[in-house]
Amino acid sequence: MQVAGPSEGVSPCFHAEIAYRLDPRSPACAECVVAGWEWAGLLFCLACGWVACSDESAHQHARAHYQETDHPVVTTYEPSGWRWCYVHQRVV
């Protein structure tokens, strides 16, 4: 019996193929800074470089950015290498 690998049986995410590796546009979530809020983690958009707080943060500005712009792929502000696709709701 073969054990399926992490991508077997899952359709490929073409969003990851069109995502660019941009530099973050800021060192913080601008919306949280203006409001005086703290965040749990930062993500940045691989379509435009927008930096925003993650889903672990109270205000989830990165998700809001996706909902407003349809920019589907983000990565962590820290250099970890993973990317998240909001459309497919998974690491890509």
N, CA, C and O atoms as a printed pandas DataFrame, in Angstrom:
     atom_number atom_name residue_name chain_id  residue_number  x_coord  y_coord  z_coord
0              1         N          MET        A               1    0.839   -1.185    0.000
1              2        CA          MET        A               1    0.000    0.000    0.000
2              3         C          MET        A               1    0.880    1.243    0.000
3              4         O          MET        A               1    1.790    1.369    0.819
4              5         N          GLN        A               2    0.604    2.159   -0.922
5              6        CA          GLN        A               2    1.359    3.407   -0.992
6              7         C          GLN        A               2    0.645    4.477   -0.179
7              8         O          GLN        A               2   -0.582    4.572   -0.177
8              9         N          VAL        A               3    1.439    5.268    0.501
9             10        CA          VAL        A               3    0.888    6.407    1.236
10            11         C          VAL        A               3    0.971    7.619    0.334
11            12         O          VAL        A               3    2.026    7.899   -0.236
12            13         N          ALA        A               4   -0.116    8.332    0.197
13            14        CA          ALA        A               4   -0.141    9.516   -0.667
14            15         C          ALA        A               4    0.745   10.603   -0.102
15            16         O          ALA        A               4    0.767   10.838    1.106
16            17         N          GLY        A               5    1.473   11.263   -0.980
17            18        CA          GLY        A               5    2.287   12.408   -0.587
18            19         C          GLY        A               5    1.406   13.616   -0.348
19            20         O          GLY        A               5    0.199   13.554   -0.584
20            21         N          PRO        A               6    1.985   14.720    0.120
21            22        CA          PRO        A               6    1.192   15.897    0.467
22            23         C          PRO        A               6    0.430   16.500   -0.705
23            24         O          PRO        A               6   -0.593   17.150   -0.489
24            25         N          SER        A               7    0.889   16.310   -1.933
25            26        CA          SER        A               7    0.187   16.926   -3.066
26            27         C          SER        A               7   -0.570   15.914   -3.920
27            28         O          SER        A               7   -1.241   16.301   -4.877
28            29         N          GLU        A               8   -0.476   14.625   -3.593
29            30        CA          GLU        A               8   -1.168   13.617   -4.388
30            31         C          GLU        A               8   -2.666   13.693   -4.131
31            32         O          GLU        A               8   -3.110   13.795   -2.987
32            33         N          GLY        A               9   -3.435   13.641   -5.208
33            34        CA          GLY        A               9   -4.875   13.685   -5.080
34            35         C          GLY        A               9   -5.433   15.086   -4.878
35            36         O          GLY        A               9   -6.639   15.254   -4.697
36            37         N          VAL        A              10   -4.579   16.074   -4.908
37            38        CA          VAL        A              10   -5.005   17.462   -4.726
38            39         C          VAL        A              10   -4.688   18.217   -6.002
39            40         O          VAL        A              10   -3.576   18.129   -6.524
40            41         N          SER        A              11   -5.655   18.951   -6.498
41            42        CA          SER        A              11   -5.394   19.708   -7.718
42            43         C          SER        A              11   -4.352   20.787   -7.448
43            44         O          SER        A              11   -4.356   21.397   -6.379
44            45         N          PRO        A              12   -3.467   21.026   -8.400
45            46        CA          PRO        A              12   -2.435   22.041   -8.202
46            47         C          PRO        A              12   -3.035   23.434   -8.101
47            48         O          PRO        A              12   -4.081   23.719   -8.684
48            49         N          CYS        A              13   -2.376   24.273   -7.374
49            50        CA          CYS        A              13   -2.824   25.653   -7.200
50            51         C          CYS        A              13   -2.082   26.532   -8.198
51            52         O          CYS        A              13   -0.887   26.785   -8.043
52            53         N          PHE        A              14   -2.787   26.993   -9.217
53            54        CA          PHE        A              14   -2.140   27.849  -10.211
54            55         C          PHE        A              14   -1.847   29.234   -9.644
55            56         O          PHE        A              14   -1.038   29.971  -10.207
56            57         N          HIS        A              15   -2.489   29.594   -8.544
57            58        CA          HIS        A              15   -2.214   30.894   -7.915
58            59         C          HIS        A              15   -0.760   30.966   -7.444
59            60         O          HIS        A              15   -0.128   32.019   -7.530
60            61         N          ALA        A              16   -0.242   29.863   -6.956
61            62        CA          ALA        A              16    1.150   29.835   -6.492
62            63         C          ALA        A              16    2.115   30.054   -7.650
63            64         O          ALA        A              16    3.189   30.631   -7.473
64            65         N          GLU        A              17    1.730   29.594   -8.828
65            66        CA          GLU        A              17    2.593   29.747   -9.996
66            67         C          GLU        A              17    2.665   31.187  -10.482
67            68         O          GLU        A              17    3.670   31.594  -11.065
68            69         N          ILE        A              18    1.610   31.963  -10.249
69            70        CA          ILE        A              18    1.604   33.347  -10.725
70            71         C          ILE        A              18    1.965   34.352   -9.633
71            72         O          ILE        A              18    2.041   35.554   -9.888
72            73         N          ALA        A              19    2.188   33.850   -8.406
73            74        CA          ALA        A              19    2.573   34.743   -7.308
74            75         C          ALA        A              19    4.028   35.168   -7.495
75            76         O          ALA        A              19    4.870   34.378   -7.921
76            77         N          TYR        A              20    4.301   36.401   -7.177
77            78        CA          TYR        A              20    5.649   36.942   -7.289
78            79         C          TYR        A              20    6.273   37.043   -5.912
79            80         O          TYR        A              20    5.566   37.185   -4.914
80            81         N          ARG        A              21    7.559   36.972   -5.855
81            82        CA          ARG        A              21    8.253   37.164   -4.583
82            83         C          ARG        A              21    8.655   38.633   -4.533
83            84         O          ARG        A              21    9.684   39.030   -5.080
84            85         N          LEU        A              22    7.843   39.414   -3.882
85            86        CA          LEU        A              22    8.088   40.847   -3.739
86            87         C          LEU        A              22    8.659   41.147   -2.372
87            88         O          LEU        A              22    8.574   40.326   -1.459
88            89         N          ASP        A              23    9.230   42.306   -2.235
89            90        CA          ASP        A              23    9.647   42.764   -0.921
90            91         C          ASP        A              23    8.441   43.367   -0.215
91            92         O          ASP        A              23    7.610   44.014   -0.852
92            93         N          PRO        A              24    8.338   43.162    1.096
93            94        CA          PRO        A              24    7.238   43.788    1.839
94            95         C          PRO        A              24    7.319   45.309    1.726
95            96         O          PRO        A              24    8.408   45.882    1.702
96            97         N          ARG        A              25    6.157   45.951    1.656
97            98        CA          ARG        A              25    6.114   47.412    1.512
98            99         C          ARG        A              25    6.284   48.151    2.823
99           100         O          ARG        A              25    6.541   49.355    2.815
100          101         N          SER        A              26    6.149   47.465    3.951
101          102        CA          SER        A              26    6.320   48.113    5.251
102          103         C          SER        A              26    6.713   47.065    6.284
103          104         O          SER        A              26    6.599   45.868    6.016
104          105         N          PRO        A              27    7.173   47.490    7.464
105          106        CA          PRO        A              27    7.555   46.534    8.509
106          107         C          PRO        A              27    6.422   46.213    9.480
107          108         O          PRO        A              27    6.650   45.538   10.484
108          109         N          ALA        A              28    5.204   46.682    9.200
109          110        CA          ALA        A              28    4.094   46.503   10.143
110          111         C          ALA        A              28    2.763   46.533    9.402
111          112         O          ALA        A              28    2.698   46.895    8.228
112          113         N          CYS        A              29    1.710   46.149   10.103
113          114        CA          CYS        A              29    0.359   46.262    9.564
114          115         C          CYS        A              29   -0.075   47.718    9.723
115          116         O          CYS        A              29   -0.340   48.175   10.835
116          117         N          ALA        A              30   -0.143   48.431    8.620
117          118        CA          ALA        A              30   -0.431   49.868    8.655
118          119         C          ALA        A              30   -1.770   50.177    9.324
119          120         O          ALA        A              30   -1.878   51.145   10.077
120          121         N          GLU        A              31   -2.786   49.362    9.055
121          122        CA          GLU        A              31   -4.102   49.605    9.636
122          123         C          GLU        A              31   -4.085   49.437   11.154
123          124         O          GLU        A              31   -4.729   50.203   11.871
124          125         N          CYS        A              32   -3.353   48.441   11.643
125          126        CA          CYS        A              32   -3.234   48.245   13.088
126          127         C          CYS        A              32   -2.435   49.376   13.734
127          128         O          CYS        A              32   -2.775   49.836   14.824
128          129         N          VAL        A              33   -1.375   49.821   13.061
129          130        CA          VAL        A              33   -0.564   50.904   13.596
130          131         C          VAL        A              33   -1.407   52.161   13.770
131          132         O          VAL        A              33   -1.352   52.803   14.819
132          133         N          VAL        A              34   -2.180   52.514   12.761
133          134        CA          VAL        A              34   -3.027   53.710   12.818
134          135         C          VAL        A              34   -4.034   53.614   13.963
135          136         O          VAL        A              34   -4.284   54.603   14.652
136          137         N          ALA        A              35   -4.613   52.429   14.170
137          138        CA          ALA        A              35   -5.633   52.246   15.205
138          139         C          ALA        A              35   -5.041   51.981   16.587
139          140         O          ALA        A              35   -5.765   51.998   17.583
140          141         N          GLY        A              36   -3.731   51.737   16.656
141          142        CA          GLY        A              36   -3.094   51.441   17.935
142          143         C          GLY        A              36   -3.285   50.003   18.395
143          144         O          GLY        A              36   -3.176   49.713   19.587
144          145         N          TRP        A              37   -3.570   49.098   17.456
145          146        CA          TRP        A              37   -3.795   47.693   17.775
146          147         C          TRP        A              37   -2.503   46.899   17.643
147          148         O          TRP        A              37   -1.590   47.300   16.921
148          149         N          GLU        A              38   -2.432   45.777   18.342
149          150        CA          GLU        A              38   -1.307   44.848   18.222
150          151         C          GLU        A              38   -1.726   43.692   17.321
151          152         O          GLU        A              38   -2.917   43.488   17.087
152          153         N          TRP        A              39   -0.768   42.943   16.821
153          154        CA          TRP        A              39   -1.060   41.808   15.954
154          155         C          TRP        A              39   -0.264   40.603   16.417
155          156         O          TRP        A              39    0.758   40.737   17.089
156          157         N          ALA        A              40   -0.749   39.412   16.046
157          158        CA          ALA        A              40   -0.079   38.164   16.418
158          159         C          ALA        A              40    1.000   37.788   15.405
159          160         O          ALA        A              40    2.031   37.225   15.775
160          161         N          GLY        A              41    0.772   38.091   14.146
161          162        CA          GLY        A              41    1.722   37.768   13.094
162          163         C          GLY        A              41    1.473   38.646   11.891
163          164         O          GLY        A              41    0.406   39.241   11.743
164          165         N          LEU        A              42    2.474   38.718   11.034
165          166        CA          LEU        A              42    2.347   39.528    9.821
166          167         C          LEU        A              42    2.466   38.654    8.583
167          168         O          LEU        A              42    3.233   37.692    8.554
168          169         N          LEU        A              43    1.698   39.004    7.569
169          170        CA          LEU        A              43    1.767   38.364    6.262
170          171         C          LEU        A              43    1.945   39.453    5.223
171          172         O          LEU        A              43    1.574   40.605    5.446
172          173         N          PHE        A              44    2.513   39.082    4.085
173          174        CA          PHE        A              44    2.502   40.064    3.015
174          175         C          PHE        A              44    2.077   39.430    1.707
175          176         O          PHE        A              44    2.353   38.265    1.419
176          177         N          CYS        A              45    1.399   40.244    0.935
177          178        CA          CYS        A              45    0.775   39.840   -0.317
178          179         C          CYS        A              45    1.847   39.670   -1.391
179          180         O          CYS        A              45    2.691   40.545   -1.583
180          181         N          LEU        A              46    1.805   38.537   -2.083
181          182        CA          LEU        A              46    2.786   38.291   -3.136
182          183         C          LEU        A              46    2.378   38.878   -4.474
183          184         O          LEU        A              46    3.096   38.719   -5.462
184          185         N          ALA        A              47    1.235   39.556   -4.525
185          186        CA          ALA        A              47    0.845   40.267   -5.743
186          187         C          ALA        A              47    1.278   41.718   -5.690
187          188         O          ALA        A              47    1.619   42.303   -6.718
188          189         N          CYS        A              48    1.269   42.315   -4.478
189          190        CA          CYS        A              48    1.563   43.750   -4.400
190          191         C          CYS        A              48    2.494   44.142   -3.254
191          192         O          CYS        A              48    2.910   45.299   -3.187
192          193         N          GLY        A              49    2.831   43.228   -2.360
193          194        CA          GLY        A              49    3.744   43.534   -1.264
194          195         C          GLY        A              49    3.083   44.127   -0.024
195          196         O          GLY        A              49    3.776   44.469    0.933
196          197         N          TRP        A              50    1.753   44.255   -0.021
197          198        CA          TRP        A              50    1.026   44.835    1.114
198          199         C          TRP        A              50    1.243   43.986    2.362
199          200         O          TRP        A              50    1.093   42.766    2.308
200          201         N          VAL        A              51    1.591   44.609    3.480
201          202        CA          VAL        A              51    1.818   43.921    4.749
202          203         C          VAL        A              51    0.602   44.122    5.637
203          204         O          VAL        A              51    0.107   45.239    5.788
204          205         N          ALA        A              52    0.125   43.026    6.226
205          206        CA          ALA        A              52   -1.057   43.100    7.081
206          207         C          ALA        A              52   -1.011   41.992    8.128
207          208         O          ALA        A              52   -0.256   41.027    8.000
208          209         N          CYS        A              53   -1.827   42.146    9.158
209          210        CA          CYS        A              53   -1.848   41.166   10.247
210          211         C          CYS        A              53   -2.534   39.869    9.798
211          212         O          CYS        A              53   -3.416   39.874    8.939
212          213         N          SER        A              54   -2.106   38.777   10.399
213          214        CA          SER        A              54   -2.558   37.437   10.020
214          215         C          SER        A              54   -3.919   37.091   10.623
215          216         O          SER        A              54   -4.502   37.874   11.373
216          217         N          ASP        A              55   -4.407   35.898   10.276
217          218        CA          ASP        A              55   -5.680   35.422   10.817
218          219         C          ASP        A              55   -5.613   35.166   12.320
219          220         O          ASP        A              55   -6.651   35.141   12.982
220          221         N          GLU        A              56   -4.431   34.978   12.864
221          222        CA          GLU        A              56   -4.283   34.802   14.304
222          223         C          GLU        A              56   -4.442   36.125   15.050
223          224         O          GLU        A              56   -4.565   36.141   16.275
224          225         N          SER        A              57   -4.439   37.208   14.326
225          226        CA          SER        A              57   -4.619   38.539   14.900
226          227         C          SER        A              57   -6.106   38.873   14.955
227          228         O          SER        A              57   -6.895   38.341   14.175
228          229         N          ALA        A              58   -6.477   39.736   15.859
229          230        CA          ALA        A              58   -7.895   40.060   16.076
230          231         C          ALA        A              58   -8.581   40.647   14.841
231          232         O          ALA        A              58   -9.763   40.388   14.614
232          233         N          HIS        A              59   -7.862   41.428   14.047
233          234        CA          HIS        A              59   -8.512   42.169   12.966
234          235         C          HIS        A              59   -8.308   41.576   11.569
235          236         O          HIS        A              59   -8.949   42.024   10.618
236          237         N          GLN        A              60   -7.445   40.598   11.427
237          238        CA          GLN        A              60   -7.265   39.820   10.192
238          239         C          GLN        A              60   -7.202   40.682    8.933
239          240         O          GLN        A              60   -7.935   40.443    7.974
240          241         N          HIS        A              61   -6.322   41.685    8.942
241          242        CA          HIS        A              61   -6.235   42.600    7.809
242          243         C          HIS        A              61   -5.688   41.947    6.538
243          244         O          HIS        A              61   -6.008   42.403    5.440
244          245         N          ALA        A              62   -4.873   40.892    6.655
245          246        CA          ALA        A              62   -4.384   40.209    5.447
246          247         C          ALA        A              62   -5.547   39.545    4.717
247          248         O          ALA        A              62   -5.631   39.627    3.492
248          249         N          ARG        A              63   -6.440   38.892    5.449
249          250        CA          ARG        A              63   -7.620   38.277    4.838
250          251         C          ARG        A              63   -8.520   39.349    4.217
251          252         O          ARG        A              63   -9.065   39.154    3.131
252          253         N          ALA        A              64   -8.673   40.472    4.908
253          254        CA          ALA        A              64   -9.479   41.572    4.382
254          255         C          ALA        A              64   -8.879   42.101    3.080
255          256         O          ALA        A              64   -9.607   42.442    2.148
256          257         N          HIS        A              65   -7.544   42.167    3.021
257          258        CA          HIS        A              65   -6.869   42.606    1.791
258          259         C          HIS        A              65   -7.212   41.660    0.646
259          260         O          HIS        A              65   -7.522   42.110   -0.457
260          261         N          TYR        A              66   -7.158   40.351    0.898
261          262        CA          TYR        A              66   -7.531   39.376   -0.135
262          263         C          TYR        A              66   -8.984   39.588   -0.578
263          264         O          TYR        A              66   -9.271   39.591   -1.775
264          265         N          GLN        A              67   -9.890   39.762    0.372
265          266        CA          GLN        A              67  -11.300   39.932    0.041
266          267         C          GLN        A              67  -11.555   41.211   -0.766
267          268         O          GLN        A              67  -12.464   41.252   -1.595
268          269         N          GLU        A              68  -10.764   42.238   -0.526
269          270        CA          GLU        A              68  -10.923   43.502   -1.254
270          271         C          GLU        A              68  -10.262   43.489   -2.625
271          272         O          GLU        A              68  -10.746   44.139   -3.551
272          273         N          THR        A              69   -9.155   42.752   -2.766
273          274        CA          THR        A              69   -8.346   42.846   -3.982
274          275         C          THR        A              69   -8.326   41.588   -4.844
275          276         O          THR        A              69   -7.964   41.653   -6.019
276          277         N          ASP        A              70   -8.709   40.448   -4.280
277          278        CA          ASP        A              70   -8.573   39.141   -4.943
278          279         C          ASP        A              70   -7.112   38.764   -5.192
279          280         O          ASP        A              70   -6.824   37.990   -6.105
280          281         N          HIS        A              71   -6.193   39.298   -4.397
281          282        CA          HIS        A              71   -4.796   38.861   -4.439
282          283         C          HIS        A              71   -4.714   37.610   -3.568
283          284         O          HIS        A              71   -4.784   37.725   -2.344
284          285         N          PRO        A              72   -4.569   36.416   -4.154
285          286        CA          PRO        A              72   -4.809   35.182   -3.409
286          287         C          PRO        A              72   -3.668   34.627   -2.561
287          288         O          PRO        A              72   -3.937   33.861   -1.635
288          289         N          VAL        A              73   -2.404   34.973   -2.832
289          290        CA          VAL        A              73   -1.300   34.292   -2.163
290          291         C          VAL        A              73   -0.513   35.257   -1.284
291          292         O          VAL        A              73   -0.122   36.344   -1.710
292          293         N          VAL        A              74   -0.292   34.821   -0.035
293          294        CA          VAL        A              74    0.504   35.583    0.922
294          295         C          VAL        A              74    1.610   34.701    1.462
295          296         O          VAL        A              74    1.586   33.480    1.305
296          297         N          THR        A              75    2.569   35.329    2.092
297          298        CA          THR        A              75    3.634   34.608    2.781
298          299         C          THR        A              75    3.888   35.303    4.105
299          300         O          THR        A              75    3.417   36.416    4.337
300          301         N          THR        A              76    4.630   34.640    4.962
301          302        CA          THR        A              76    4.930   35.242    6.259
302          303         C          THR        A              76    5.934   36.371    6.091
303          304         O          THR        A              76    6.734   36.383    5.155
304          305         N          TYR        A              77    5.874   37.298    6.999
305          306        CA          TYR        A              77    6.831   38.398    6.986
306          307         C          TYR        A              77    8.222   37.873    7.339
307          308         O          TYR        A              77    9.229   38.366    6.830
308          309         N          GLU        A              78    8.267   36.876    8.209
309          310        CA          GLU        A              78    9.538   36.238    8.542
310          311         C          GLU        A              78    9.919   35.293    7.394
311          312         O          GLU        A              78    9.039   34.702    6.769
312          313         N          PRO        A              79   11.206   35.145    7.114
313          314        CA          PRO        A              79   11.604   34.299    5.979
314          315         C          PRO        A              79   11.470   32.806    6.298
315          316         O          PRO        A              79   12.424   32.186    6.766
316          317         N          SER        A              80   10.302   32.235    6.049
317          318        CA          SER        A              80   10.099   30.817    6.346
318          319         C          SER        A              80    9.892   29.973    5.102
319          320         O          SER        A              80   10.088   28.758    5.142
320          321         N          GLY        A              81    9.500   30.594    3.996
321          322        CA          GLY        A              81    9.346   29.864    2.752
322          323         C          GLY        A              81    7.952   29.384    2.433
323          324         O          GLY        A              81    7.700   29.019    1.285
324          325         N          TRP        A              82    7.024   29.361    3.382
325          326        CA          TRP        A              82    5.686   28.882    3.025
326          327         C          TRP        A              82    4.835   30.004    2.474
327          328         O          TRP        A              82    5.032   31.181    2.777
328          329         N          ARG        A              83    3.873   29.595    1.645
329          330        CA          ARG        A              83    2.913   30.532    1.052
330          331         C          ARG        A              83    1.514   29.978    1.271
331          332         O          ARG        A              83    1.315   28.763    1.243
332          333         N          TRP        A              84    0.552   30.853    1.488
333          334        CA          TRP        A              84   -0.836   30.464    1.735
334          335         C          TRP        A              84   -1.704   31.001    0.612
335          336         O          TRP        A              84   -1.598   32.169    0.237
336          337         N          CYS        A              85   -2.572   30.133    0.073
337          338        CA          CYS        A              85   -3.533   30.546   -0.948
338          339         C          CYS        A              85   -4.903   30.660   -0.299
339          340         O          CYS        A              85   -5.435   29.671    0.205
340          341         N          TYR        A              86   -5.475   31.849   -0.306
341          342        CA          TYR        A              86   -6.803   32.051    0.266
342          343         C          TYR        A              86   -7.883   31.352   -0.552
343          344         O          TYR        A              86   -8.882   30.900    0.008
344          345         N          VAL        A              87   -7.701   31.258   -1.847
345          346        CA          VAL        A              87   -8.694   30.614   -2.702
346          347         C          VAL        A              87   -8.807   29.126   -2.357
347          348         O          VAL        A              87   -9.910   28.614   -2.169
348          349         N          HIS        A              88   -7.672   28.437   -2.275
349          350        CA          HIS        A              88   -7.663   27.002   -2.008
350          351         C          HIS        A              88   -7.586   26.682   -0.518
351          352         O          HIS        A              88   -7.695   25.518   -0.130
352          353         N          GLN        A              89   -7.401   27.693    0.315
353          354        CA          GLN        A              89   -7.353   27.527    1.771
354          355         C          GLN        A              89   -6.308   26.495    2.193
355          356         O          GLN        A              89   -6.585   25.591    2.981
356          357         N          ARG        A              90   -5.084   26.656    1.641
357          358        CA          ARG        A              90   -4.009   25.718    1.987
358          359         C          ARG        A              90   -2.642   26.337    1.692
359          360         O          ARG        A              90   -2.518   27.329    0.973
360          361         N          VAL        A              91   -1.633   25.711    2.276
361          362        CA          VAL        A              91   -0.257   26.078    1.997
362          363         C          VAL        A              91    0.064   25.595    0.593
363          364         O          VAL        A              91   -0.278   24.473    0.219
364          365         N          VAL        A              92    0.726   26.453   -0.185
365          366        CA          VAL        A              92    1.096   26.089   -1.565
366          367         C          VAL        A              92    2.578   26.260   -1.797
367          368         O          VAL        A              92    3.064   26.001   -2.898
